Amino acid sequence: MPRLPEDQDSHWEVVFSTTLLYKAEIIKGMLEEEGIQAVIVNKQDSSYIAFGEIELFVPRENVLDAKQIMERAASDE
């Protein structure tokens, strides 16, 4: 499971959270196409997938751009 580098935890922020891995993967792909590094951290319980969240992190300096990209994609649906 991907993890944020421990020394860089404070440089990353959650921009999306879901219980569905495929949604996080789609958004990660969109962000990476726009040149924004993104990391998925799956915090779901391995025994009970219904418990826990999947979080998508981006570097703090890319948070606003990432949110704008996600908003544009949502309005295009």
HELIX and SHEET records of a PDB file:
HELIX    1   1 GLU A    6  HIS A   11  5                                   6    
HELIX    2   2 LEU A   21  GLU A   33  1                                  13    
HELIX    3   3 ARG A   60  ASN A   62  5                                   3    
HELIX    4   4 VAL A   63  ASP A   76  1                                  14    
SHEET    1   A 3 TRP A  12  THR A  18  0                                        
SHEET    2   A 3 ILE A  54  PRO A  59 -1                                        
SHEET    3   A 3 VAL A  39  ASN A  42 -1                                        
END                                                                             
